[in-house]
């Protein structure tokens, strides 16, 4: 009799933990958001300091804190 009660209790506990109990969500801390915001997005657009054309940040050239759309604009801007 006690064995049946223990088995039923174990089955109920297993069903509860598998289907109803939610996992705790990861908390976002200020440290993580500050770290992520320092990195530019891959599809972020920046303006060329020389000609004013917008280019993706991955394709642009960074020199002295300014973004240029190409090497030609970098040379022209100096």
C-alpha positions in Angstrom: 0.0 0.0 0.0 2.7 2.4 0.9 4.7 1.4 -2.2 1.7 2.4 -4.4 1.5 5.8 -2.7 5.2 6.4 -3.2 5.0 5.5 -6.8 2.0 7.7 -7.5 3.7 10.6 -5.7 6.9 10.1 -7.7 4.9 10.1 -11.0 3.0 13.3 -10.0 6.3 14.9 -9.0 8.0 13.9 -12.3 5.0 15.3 -14.3 5.1 18.5 -12.3 8.9 19.0 -12.8 8.8 18.1 -16.5 5.8 20.1 -17.7 4.7 22.8 -15.1 7.8 24.1 -13.4 9.4 27.0 -15.4 13.1 27.5 -15.5 14.3 30.8 -14.0 15.1 33.4 -16.6 18.6 34.9 -16.8 18.7 38.3 -15.2 20.1 41.2 -17.3 22.5 43.2 -15.2 23.8 46.7 -15.8 27.2 45.2 -16.4 26.0 43.1 -19.3 24.0 45.8 -21.0 26.9 48.3 -20.7 29.2 45.7 -22.3 26.8 45.0 -25.1 26.1 48.7 -25.8 29.8 49.4 -26.3 29.9 47.0 -29.3 28.4 48.5 -32.5 25.8 46.4 -34.3 26.8 44.7 -37.5 24.2 46.5 -39.6 24.7 49.9 -38.0 25.2 52.7 -40.6 27.7 55.5 -40.1 28.2 58.7 -42.1 31.4 59.3 -44.0 33.3 62.3 -42.5 34.5 63.4 -46.0 31.6 62.9 -48.4 28.6 62.3 -46.2 27.6 59.0 -47.6 26.2 56.4 -45.2 28.0 53.0 -45.1 27.8 49.9 -43.0 30.1 50.0 -40.0 31.8 46.8 -41.2 32.6 48.2 -44.6 33.8 51.6 -43.4 37.3 52.7 -42.5 37.9 54.1 -39.0 40.7 56.7 -38.6 41.2 59.1 -35.7 37.7 58.5 -34.4 36.0 59.3 -37.7 34.4 56.9 -40.2 35.1 57.0 -43.9 33.3 55.1 -46.6 36.5 54.2 -48.5 40.2 54.7 -48.6 39.9 57.4 -51.2 37.7 59.5 -48.8 40.2 58.8 -46.1 43.0 60.2 -48.2 40.8 63.2 -49.3 39.8 63.9 -45.7 43.4 64.2 -44.5 
